Amino acid sequence: TNDNTTIVPAPSAKALKLGTRYTVTVVINDESMGEVIGAGSYKEGETVELAAAPVANHRIVDWKKGEEVLSTSLTCSFEVTEDVTINVTFEKIPQYTVTTIASPAGKGSITGGGLYNEGTNVTLTATAHTGYTFVKWEDDETAAATRTITVTGDITYTAIFDKVVPRAWAYDLNVTEEGEDYKFSFMATTAGEATLLFKDDEGNEMVTSYSLGLVDAGAHTVSLPKFTFTGI
């Protein structure tokens, strides 16, 4: 026996197992749409963290191992147990047009229309031009002039505007009786929408009222059938 002989014990099965390394390969459907970091060699049992970085206006669809979908987010993690190929699919985000219409044309404006990526939240604001007021959106989803939508396809939003009708202020109102009618005479200080409102002796407004429609500035006389005043 040679006293200088060194006997090296054979590695255990456990030691061999711990030393095993596997390769993680990533295949991208179109490398112009994005890139992935994290592919390479890993020890058996290690957790792989893959991360996708789509280019502008693109998104991740999924990560697949064969037919199995591992993730649909920007990251994918799994434990390494064998050589594996991960297929990564990117896609271009669909873009849609938000069209805005003012009705009547030229009586108001709307901000927020344009081309947007699918899923984008967009704020639309309707603003009436001088002499007009915002009434509503044609779809009746909200009465507010500002609204937020989520883009899911090409769509059109119409804002309805109407002419502002000022109230006609009057003075020198006189009431006389003529047969079966009341005769009202008054002087309107401005042109606008005129309404006869009645109050009792204590100044409380009565339910009874009459709309006279649009009147011009100046003197007016209106005859109405006699009626009974009704208190609130």
Disulfide bonds with the S-S distance in Angstrom:
none
